[in-house]
Amino acid sequence: MAVTRAQVEYVAALARLRLASDEAERFTAQLNGILEHFEALSALDTDAIAAVGGAAEGAAPLRADIPGADTLAFPPSGLTSGWAESFFTVPTPEALKEEG
């Protein structure tokens, strides 16, 4: 199964990407190279190969499912010098010009 340049351009248009002519050509070749690798992999006989263990085999500790907000190590106001009435504040562009 090969990807055509028209298909690459169609998908690029769906994603609202503008591809130059050389980019469309390059992406078509790259995608076809990837598909060739998958075809080679799918031709391999993997029946005799044992499954590889991973993180999914171990039990993951779960926290208690308690509704409500998470407790914070410190309040958000401790993250900034600009804090007023439960909101982060930033200086106006004019104030920044005066400082600089």
Helices and strands as residue ranges (DSSP letters): H 5-14, H 21-42, G 55-57, G 76-79, E 83-84, E 87-88, H 93-99
